[in-house]
Amino acid sequence: MILSISAVLLFGVASLFAIRAKSTSFGAALVVFLFGFYAAATGAAGPIDQVMASLAHSLAQMRT
């Protein structure tokens, strides 16, 4: 039986472990970068961008 795991899932789990372990090595930074790179290439990129734009807009409105 062949098990196929997407790169997004693999790097997401590795990023979670790096953040939980408070690892600050070059390897941890590379894992988080690659997770972001692969997540941007999925269908999740649009909704993530919308959420971040909405948060930025909300923060800007709080300052006025």
C-alpha positions in Angstrom: 0.0 0.0 0.0 1.4 3.4 -1.0 0.7 6.4 1.3 0.7 9.7 -0.4 1.0 12.9 1.7 0.8 16.3 0.2 3.7 18.7 0.7 1.4 21.2 2.3 0.4 18.7 5.0 3.9 17.6 5.5 5.4 21.1 5.9 2.4 22.2 7.9 3.0 19.5 10.5 6.7 20.2 10.5 6.0 23.9 11.0 3.7 23.2 13.9 6.4 21.1 15.6 9.0 23.8 15.0 6.8 26.5 16.5 5.8 24.4 19.4 9.4 23.5 20.2 10.4 27.2 19.9 13.1 26.2 17.4 14.9 29.1 15.8 17.3 27.2 13.6 17.8 27.7 9.9 16.0 24.4 9.3 12.9 25.5 11.2 12.8 28.8 9.2 13.2 26.8 5.9 10.3 24.5 6.9 8.0 27.5 7.7 9.0 29.2 4.4 8.3 26.0 2.4 4.9 25.6 4.1 4.0 29.1 3.1 5.3 28.5 -0.4 3.2 25.4 -0.9 0.1 26.7 0.9 0.2 29.7 -1.5 -0.1 27.3 -4.5 -3.3 25.7 -3.1 -6.9 26.8 -3.1 -6.3 28.1 0.4 -4.4 31.1 -0.8 -7.5 33.1 -1.8 -9.3 32.7 1.5 -6.1 33.3 3.5 -5.5 36.5 1.6 -9.1 37.7 2.2 -8.8 37.0 5.9 -5.5 38.9 6.2 -6.9 41.9 4.2 -10.0 41.9 6.4 -7.9 41.9 9.6 -5.7 44.7 8.2 -8.8 46.7 7.3 -10.3 46.1 10.8 -7.1 47.2 12.5 -7.0 50.4 10.4 -10.6 51.2 11.4 -9.7 50.8 15.1 -7.0 53.4 14.8 -9.4 56.1 13.4 
